[in-house]
Amino acid sequence: MTDSVAPREGGYNGASMGTDVSFDEKVPLGRTGLMVSRIGLGSSFGAPAKSYEEAFERGVNYFYWGSVRRQQMGDALRQLAPRHRDELVVVVQ
């Protein structure tokens, strides 16, 4: 018996959060005309910068820079912005 489940088209397969997870499907952000990933990350998440960069590589493009601002997210955005500025959606509170 195997724990492997074939991923559904467009990403998450309902199994463990392995390397097959993708958040490439985008949805409209209200009436702004911006298309964002179904999941986003906030600065208060407190993950290392590499985690934010990996999330972006997997399709997450919505980042919330709220009242709890951690340096790690700022570092990740500084790394991503020069190459992917038009793909990022950063909400600043």
Accessible surface in RSA format (square Angstrom, percent):
REM  Atomic radii and reference values for relative SASA: ProtOr
REM  Chains: A
REM  Algorithm: Lee & Richards
REM  Probe-radius: 1.40
REM  Slices: 20
REM RES _ NUM      All-atoms   Total-Side   Main-Chain    Non-polar    All polar
REM                ABS   REL    ABS   REL    ABS   REL    ABS   REL    ABS   REL
RES MET A   1   246.55 127.7 152.00 100.6  94.55 225.1 130.45 110.9 116.10 153.8
RES THR A   2   101.59  72.3  80.25  81.4  21.34  50.9  69.33  93.1  32.26  48.8
RES ASP A   3   137.63  96.4 117.15 116.6  20.49  48.4  43.99 103.5  93.64  93.4
RES SER A   4    89.80  75.9  62.12  82.9  27.69  63.8  38.63  82.3  51.17  71.7
RES VAL A   5    76.99  50.7  66.45  60.2  10.54  25.4  70.49  61.3   6.50  17.6
RES ALA A   6    85.14  78.3  63.44  97.9  21.70  49.4  69.14  97.4  16.00  42.4
RES PRO A   7    73.42  53.5  54.03  49.2  19.39  70.5  54.03  44.6  19.39 120.5
RES ARG A   8   163.04  68.5 152.13  77.6  10.91  26.0  70.50  96.4  92.54  56.1
RES GLU A   9   182.83 105.0 143.33 108.4  39.50  94.0  65.56 126.8 117.27  95.7
RES GLY A  10    43.53  53.7   0.00   N/A  43.53  53.7  26.54  72.8  16.99  38.0
RES GLY A  11     7.56   9.3   0.00   N/A   7.56   9.3   3.37   9.3   4.18   9.4
RES TYR A  12    84.22  39.3  77.80  44.3   6.42  16.7  55.36  41.6  28.86  35.6
RES ASN A  13    18.39  12.7   3.95   3.8  14.44  34.8   0.31   0.8  18.08  17.5
RES GLY A  14    54.31  67.0   0.00   N/A  54.31  67.0  24.67  67.7  29.63  66.4
RES ALA A  15    29.84  27.4  12.79  19.7  17.05  38.8  26.65  37.5   3.19   8.4
RES SER A  16    92.04  77.8  72.55  96.8  19.49  44.9  57.69 122.9  34.35  48.1
RES MET A  17   130.92  67.8 100.03  66.2  30.88  73.5  92.31  78.5  38.60  51.1
RES GLY A  18    30.05  37.1   0.00   N/A  30.05  37.1  29.85  81.9   0.20   0.4
RES THR A  19   127.36  90.6 103.57 105.0  23.79  56.7  71.39  95.9  55.98  84.6
RES ASP A  20    57.47  40.3  38.68  38.5  18.79  44.4  36.89  86.8  20.59  20.5
RES VAL A  21     7.62   5.0   2.74   2.5   4.88  11.8   2.95   2.6   4.68  12.7
RES SER A  22    28.71  24.3  26.31  35.1   2.40   5.5  24.10  51.3   4.61   6.5
RES PHE A  23    41.78  20.9  36.82  22.8   4.96  12.9  41.78  25.3   0.00   0.0
RES ASP A  24    91.57  64.1  79.19  78.8  12.38  29.3  28.41  66.9  63.15  63.0
RES GLU A  25    90.72  52.1  79.95  60.5  10.76  25.6  37.32  72.2  53.39  43.6
RES LYS A  26    65.38  31.9  47.82  29.3  17.56  41.8  39.56  35.6  25.82  27.5
RES VAL A  27    37.37  24.6  37.05  33.5   0.32   0.8  37.37  32.5   0.00   0.0
RES PRO A  28    88.57  64.6  73.54  67.0  15.04  54.7  73.54  60.7  15.04  93.5
RES LEU A  29    53.37  29.7  52.12  37.3   1.25   3.2  53.37  37.5   0.00   0.0
RES GLY A  30    62.65  77.3   0.00   N/A  62.65  77.3  42.75 117.3  19.89  44.6
RES ARG A  31   246.24 103.4 205.94 105.0  40.30  96.0  89.45 122.3 156.79  95.0
RES THR A  32    87.78  62.4  50.73  51.4  37.05  88.3  60.03  80.6  27.76  42.0
RES GLY A  33    65.60  80.9   0.00   N/A  65.60  80.9  39.53 108.5  26.08  58.4
RES LEU A  34    85.39  47.6  83.35  59.6   2.04   5.1  85.39  60.0   0.00   0.0
RES MET A  35    95.92  49.7  85.08  56.3  10.83  25.8  72.72  61.8  23.20  30.7
RES VAL A  36     8.52   5.6   8.52   7.7   0.00   0.0   8.52   7.4   0.00   0.0
RES SER A  37     5.61   4.7   0.00   0.0   5.61  12.9   0.00   0.0   5.61   7.9
RES ARG A  38   159.96  67.2 124.31  63.4  35.66  84.9  48.31  66.0 111.65  67.7
RES ILE A  39    80.72  45.9  76.34  56.9   4.38  10.6  80.72  58.1   0.00   0.0
RES GLY A  40    28.74  35.4   0.00   N/A  28.74  35.4   4.66  12.8  24.08  53.9
RES LEU A  41    31.30  17.4  28.31  20.3   2.98   7.5  30.80  21.6   0.50   1.3
RES GLY A  42    18.87  23.3   0.00   N/A  18.87  23.3   9.54  26.2   9.32  20.9
RES SER A  43     1.18   1.0   0.84   1.1   0.34   0.8   0.00   0.0   1.18   1.7
RES SER A  44    65.29  55.2  50.92  68.0  14.36  33.1  18.09  38.5  47.20  66.1
RES PHE A  45   132.14  66.1 101.00  62.6  31.15  81.0 109.14  66.2  23.01  65.8
RES GLY A  46    30.77  37.9   0.00   N/A  30.77  37.9   8.19  22.5  22.58  50.6
RES ALA A  47    10.55   9.7   5.29   8.2   5.25  11.9  10.55  14.9   0.00   0.0
RES PRO A  48    83.83  61.1  81.42  74.2   2.41   8.8  83.66  69.1   0.17   1.1
RES ALA A  49    24.53  22.6  21.58  33.3   2.95   6.7  21.58  30.4   2.95   7.8
RES LYS A  50   127.63  62.3 124.59  76.4   3.04   7.2  94.67  85.2  32.96  35.1
RES SER A  51    43.87  37.1  36.11  48.2   7.76  17.9  16.64  35.4  27.24  38.2
RES TYR A  52     0.68   0.3   0.68   0.4   0.00   0.0   0.51   0.4   0.17   0.2
RES GLU A  53    28.99  16.6  28.99  21.9   0.00   0.0   0.51   1.0  28.48  23.3
RES GLU A  54    71.24  40.9  71.24  53.9   0.00   0.0  18.61  36.0  52.63  43.0
RES ALA A  55    16.34  15.0  11.15  17.2   5.19  11.8  15.79  22.2   0.56   1.5
RES PHE A  56    22.07  11.0  15.30   9.5   6.77  17.6  15.30   9.3   6.77  19.4
RES GLU A  57   120.55  69.2  83.65  63.3  36.90  87.9  40.83  79.0  79.72  65.1
RES ARG A  58    62.66  26.3  56.08  28.6   6.58  15.7  30.63  41.9  32.03  19.4
RES GLY A  59     9.89  12.2   0.00   N/A   9.89  12.2   9.66  26.5   0.23   0.5
RES VAL A  60     4.22   2.8   4.22   3.8   0.00   0.0   4.22   3.7   0.00   0.0
RES ASN A  61    10.34   7.1  10.34  10.0   0.00   0.0   3.86   9.3   6.48   6.3
RES TYR A  62    54.00  25.2  54.00  30.7   0.00   0.0  28.76  21.6  25.24  31.1
RES PHE A  63     0.08   0.0   0.08   0.0   0.00   0.0   0.08   0.0   0.00   0.0
RES TYR A  64    84.66  39.5  84.66  48.2   0.00   0.0  66.37  49.9  18.30  22.6
RES TRP A  65    48.72  19.5  48.72  23.6   0.00   0.0  36.55  19.5  12.17  19.7
RES GLY A  66     2.31   2.8   0.00   N/A   2.31   2.8   2.28   6.3   0.02   0.0
RES SER A  67    95.62  80.8  59.84  79.9  35.78  82.4  41.21  87.8  54.41  76.2
RES VAL A  68    72.32  47.6  66.85  60.5   5.46  13.2  70.33  61.1   1.99   5.4
RES ARG A  69   119.02  50.0  85.99  43.8  33.03  78.6  32.06  43.8  86.97  52.7
RES ARG A  70   103.06  43.3  98.34  50.1   4.73  11.3  16.19  22.1  86.87  52.6
RES GLN A  71   130.89  73.2 116.68  85.3  14.21  33.8  41.33  88.0  89.57  67.9
RES GLN A  72    68.20  38.1  68.01  49.7   0.19   0.4  19.94  42.4  48.26  36.6
RES MET A  73     0.02   0.0   0.02   0.0   0.00   0.0   0.02   0.0   0.00   0.0
RES GLY A  74     6.34   7.8   0.00   N/A   6.34   7.8   5.92  16.2   0.42   0.9
RES ASP A  75    47.53  33.3  45.27  45.1   2.26   5.4  17.76  41.8  29.77  29.7
RES ALA A  76     0.05   0.1   0.05   0.1   0.00   0.0   0.05   0.1   0.00   0.0
RES LEU A  77    23.54  13.1  22.87  16.4   0.67   1.7  23.31  16.4   0.23   0.6
RES ARG A  78   151.38  63.6 138.10  70.4  13.28  31.6  74.37 101.6  77.01  46.7
RES GLN A  79   101.68  56.9  98.77  72.2   2.92   7.0  16.40  34.9  85.28  64.7
RES LEU A  80     3.84   2.1   3.84   2.7   0.00   0.0   3.84   2.7   0.00   0.0
RES ALA A  81    26.13  24.0  25.86  39.9   0.26   0.6  25.86  36.4   0.26   0.7
RES PRO A  82   108.01  78.7  64.81  59.1  43.20 157.0  76.64  63.3  31.37 195.0
RES ARG A  83   153.77  64.6 121.19  61.8  32.58  77.6  72.62  99.3  81.15  49.2
RES HIS A  84    49.59  27.1  47.16  32.8   2.42   6.2  38.16  39.3  11.42  13.3
RES ARG A  85   178.81  75.1 167.79  85.5  11.02  26.2  56.59  77.3 122.22  74.1
RES ASP A  86   147.31 103.2 109.41 108.9  37.91  89.6  40.92  96.3 106.39 106.1
RES GLU A  87    93.33  53.6  83.94  63.5   9.39  22.3  42.64  82.5  50.69  41.4
RES LEU A  88    25.36  14.1   8.01   5.7  17.35  43.6   8.01   5.6  17.35  46.7
RES VAL A  89    15.96  10.5  12.76  11.6   3.20   7.7  15.96  13.9   0.00   0.0
RES VAL A  90    59.57  39.2  31.63  28.6  27.94  67.3  31.63  27.5  27.94  75.8
RES VAL A  91    47.89  31.5  44.13  40.0   3.76   9.1  47.89  41.6   0.00   0.0
RES VAL A  92    98.64  64.9  69.11  62.6  29.53  71.2  69.11  60.0  29.53  80.1
RES GLN A  93   126.87  70.9  82.68  60.4  44.19 105.2  56.08 119.4  70.78  53.7
END  Absolute sums over single chains surface
CHAIN  1 A     6426.3       4962.4       1464.0       3529.3       2897.0
END  Absolute sums over all chains
TOTAL          6426.3       4962.4       1464.0       3529.3       2897.0
